[in-house]
Amino acid sequence: MRIAVVSDIHGNLPALEAVAADIARAGVDLVVNLGDIASGPLWPAETVRWLMARDWPTIRGNHERQVLTLPLERMSAADAFAAARLGAAERAWLAALPATLDLGHGVWCCHATPDDDLEYFLETVTPDKGLHGSPGIRAATLAEVRERLRGRADPVVLCGHSHTPRLVQCDATLVVNPGSVGVPAYDDDHPHPHIVEAASPHARWALVERGVHGWQATLCATAYDWQSAAQQAEAQGRGDWADALRTGRVGRLEAEVVAPGTPR
């Protein structure tokens, strides 16, 4: 059983198309999408329509929930951009997505953690951003990962949300985050200020397969025309996204380019 795992596309259609081409060459049995599909200053409606034409098992992320349920004045700039461009068909498709998914074969999927779409699974935010160069986030301890499993004992648990490619073997469970297809770096302030950086602009995904000795995972990085994605972000006034898309690192901060008082 070979499963390709994508997550956190955030409207980056060129990155998604490049990843899909790599996946096709990999000869997988299944592609699963872990959510956060459209939010961002790129191609939200086009990305949703592209996915609607495929039969990939897909779950919703926190940004789907926010785009579909929050009033516009409470949305972040990225969510508001997507919300303004999604039509009725795209909204209906997103609204029908489940929060979690059992793929069978011992593989279970969530966006963030099993019962919280905003909690990092394999990372922990710390209140020390900037101190001695700290990004304000670190790898989760094994005890933290075990607690976030909420008692699940599936052989494989797939998660996204943090945009950080990582795998952790926790007792009998392999937890895999493929990283982000569409956004390799960002700054955030929940629950404390922190920055996340993949350190390269590649689109990230994972190949999970059952081998002779059990389940294993390969974290993959796909090159694509990230300059075009960065130019689209610049055209929408999102220089912070443009910097992240070009380099995989945080340059300009969101607060530097988004109007004061806009939700994060």
N, C-alpha and C positions, 0 to 999 in steps of 0.2 A: 504494500500500500504506500503510494507516494502522494503527498499532499503539498501543494503550493499554498503559502499563507501570505496574504497581503493585508495591510491595515493603514489607516490614517492617510488616505489619498488626498484629501483636502482640496479637491477640484483641480488637481494637477494632471490634466489629461495626457500631455506628452510623456510624463513619467510613467503613467499607468500603461499607455500603449507600448512603451519600451519594455516594461516588466512583463506584460502579457506575451510579447514576442519571445523573451527569454524563457518564460514558463512553457510556451508551446514547444520550444526546442528541448526542454527537460523531460518531456514525455510523462506528465503526471496523470494520476487517476482523477484528481479533484483539485479545484481551486476554491479556497474559502476566504471571505472578506470580513474583517473584524470591525468595520465601522469607521466613523468620521470621514464621510465620503465627499461632501460638497463644500463645507465651510471654508472660506478663504477668498482672496481677491483674484482668482484665476478663472477657471472655467467650470463653475458649479453645475449648471444645468446640463452642459454637454457631457460632463463626467457621469452624472446620474443616468442620462439617456444611454450612454455607452454601456453601462452596467445593466440597465434594464434589458438590453438586447442579448445578454448572456444568461446562463443558468447557474452562475456561481452561488452557492450557499452564502448568505450575507446576513450579518447582524447589525443592529444600530449602535452608534456610539453616543457619547454625551452631546456632541454637536447636532446630531439628528434630533435628539430630544429638545435641545434648546431652540433650534431653528423652527421646529414645528409647534412648540408650546409657549415660548416666551413672547410677551409683547415686544414690539420693535424697539421701544425705548429702553428695554432692559437687555437687549442683545449686544454682544460684542460687535465691533466693526466687521470682523470676518463673518460672523453669523448673519448680520444684517445684509451684507453684500450678497450672500447666497440666497437668503430669504426673498430678496427683491427680484431674483432672477429665476426662481423655480416656479414652474407652472403646476397646474392641478394634477397632471399625470405624474410628474416627478414627486410631488408631495404625497400623493396617494401611495406610490411605491415605497417611499421612505417610511411612511406611517405604518405600513404592514410588516416591516422588518421586526423580527424578535430581538429581545435583549440578550439572550444566550442561545446556544445551539449545541445539541449533542449530535456529532457527526457519525456516531457508531464507531466500531473498531477500537473503542477505548479513548476516543478523542473528543474533548469537550471545549467549547469556545465561549469566551466572554470578551467584552471590549476592554475593561480595566481590571476589576476584580469581580468575583462571582455575584456580589450584591451591591456594588457601588461603581457607577460609571465614571467617577471622578478620582478614584484612588489608584495611585500607581501600585502595580503588583510587585515588580522586581527592583524598584527604586524607592528610596525614602527621602523626602524633602526635609532639610535641616535649616534652622533659623540662623545661619551663619554666612549667607551669601556675601562675598567680598572679603571676608576675614581670611588673611593669608592666601588669597586667591581662590577661596572656596566657591564653587558654582552654586552652593546651596542645595545640592542633591548628591546622593551617594547610592551605591548598590545596596539593596536590602540584605539584611542578615538572613540566614537560613530560618531562624526563629520567626522573623517577620513574614517571610514567604509562607511558612507553615500556617501561621495565624490567618493570613489572607486567603488561603485555600478554603477556609471555612469548613473544614472537615472533608472536602472532596478528596477522593483517592483514585481518580482516573489515571490511567497510564500517561496520558498527555493532556495538558491544559494549554490552550492557545489564548494569548492576550495581546492587546496593543496599548494605545493611549499615551504612553510615555515617549513614543518615537525613538526609543532606544533599543537597538538590536541586542538581545541578551537571551541566554538560556540558563536555567537553574534546575539541577536535579534535587528534588526535595522528597526524601524518602522514596516511595515507589512512583512518584509523579515527576515527569519532565515538563517544566513550564517554559514555554517559548514565546518570546516577543519578537516578531520579525523586523521591528523598526517601522519607519514611515516611508511609504511610497513617495509622498508628495512634499514633505516639509522636514528637512534634515536638521533644523535648529530653530529654537524659539526661546523667548523669555516669558515667564509667567509669575504670578504672585499668589497662587493658591497651593498650599495653605500659607506658604511663606515665599518671598521672592527667590527665584532660582532661574538658572539657564540650562538648557539642554542642547548639546552639540554632538552631531554624528562625526564631525571633523572632515567630511567630504560631501560633495553635493549629489552623490549617487542616490538613485531610488533604491530603497531597501525592501527585501522580502525574504522569505525563508522556505526551504524545502525540508519537510518533515517526512521521514519514512521509517518503516519497520524493517530492521535488518536482522541478521543472524542472531545478534546478541540483544535484541530489543530495539526500542525506538531511539532514533538519532535525528539530529537536525543540522542543517547547513544554513548559515546566515549569508545571504547573497546581496551583492551591490551591483546595480545595473546603471551603466552610463546612458545618458539621454541628452537632448538639447536643453540643458538647464538655463542657458542664456535666454532662450525664448520665454521660458517661464518667469525668469527674473524681470525681463522687459515688460511682461504683462503685469506683474506686481507693481513695478515702477509706474506704469501707466495709470494704475488705480490709486496712486499715492501711497503705496505701502513699501517704502524703502527698506523697512525692517525685514519684510518677507524677501525682497530682492537680494539683500545681503546674504540671508540664510540660504536661499536657493543657489546662489553663485558659489558659495564657499563651504557650506555645511557648518558654519559658525555664526554666532550672534555678532552683528555689527551694530547698526542702529537699533535702539530699543523701541518696542511698541509705543511706549509713552512719548517718544520723541517725534512720532509721525502721526499719531491718532489724536484727535481733539480731546483736550482735558475734559474729564467727566464721563467719557465713553466707557462703558463696562468692558472689562478684560475678558 
